[in-house]
Amino acid sequence: MRRWNIFVLLVFISCCLLVKEFVSTSLNSSNIFISSKHFAH
């Protein structure tokens, strides 16, 4: 059971890192898109 918990923790941490990476890159690439959306509103 403990081993399973450790595995889940590892998966969770890697998922968090992936999401952080994806969010940072998408924010960098879509800054113009977001600002244009704000201007549209």
Secondary structure, 3 states (H helix, E strand, C coil): CHHHHHHHHHHHHHHHHHHHHHHHHHHHHCHHHHHHHHHHC
